[in-house]
Amino acid sequence: MPIVYYQRVSHQTEPDDGDKHTEYLTFLVRRAVVLRAREFRSFVYDLAYISANKDFTTGAFFDVNDRVIVIDALDVSDTFRPTNDDYIIFQNQKFEVKEIEHFENNYGWMCLVRHVRGAPVTRVEESISVMDLQQLSTSIIKDKLERIVTSTLTLGQSAFEVV
């Protein structure tokens, strides 16, 4: 199944106004192995229970949607190095990388990813736009004084996605 892997390159915070700038490298993996989702209900205690073991604590149940994605090293470039700061877009859903296991001899990676419910899916796509201007002029000369000129001007645009 095709996935798009977003690898975080840099993250900077401006000290003056607090704006955050994050740069990602994108890798289109055409043949990733995406295993079936494992959904389970999990419970997490409030921090007060963990820190002091109080008598009254709260917690929450939530549904976790985890997947295992296998990426072959032959399907990505040589600069590809997955980290836990990355995320994956699969079937228009965002998954954060939680764990990464390397195969022997660097043949690939097995990534445990978790679906982020409600997260905006931001895609970074590159495309090339080509403008084409063509002019066709034809003229018919009937005699020395009469000339009929026909001119056609066409403008076309083609967009190509760079992958």
Sequence and secondary structure as in RCSB ss.txt:
>XXXX:A:sequence
MPIVYYQRVSHQTEPDDGDKHTEYLTFLVRRAVVLRAREFRSFVYDLAYISANKDFTTGAFFDVNDRVIVIDALD
VSDTFRPTNDDYIIFQNQKFEVKEIEHFENNYGWMCLVRHVRGAPVTRVEESISVMDLQQLSTSIIKDKLERIVT
STLTLGQSAFEVV
>XXXX:A:secstr
  EEEEEEEEEEE TTT  EEEEEEEEEETT EE   EEEEEEEE HHHHHH  SS  EEEEEEEEEEEEEEGGG
S TT    TT EEEETTEEEEEEEEEE GGG EEEEEEEE TT       EEEEEEEEEEEEEEEE SSS EEEE
EEEEEEEEEEEE 
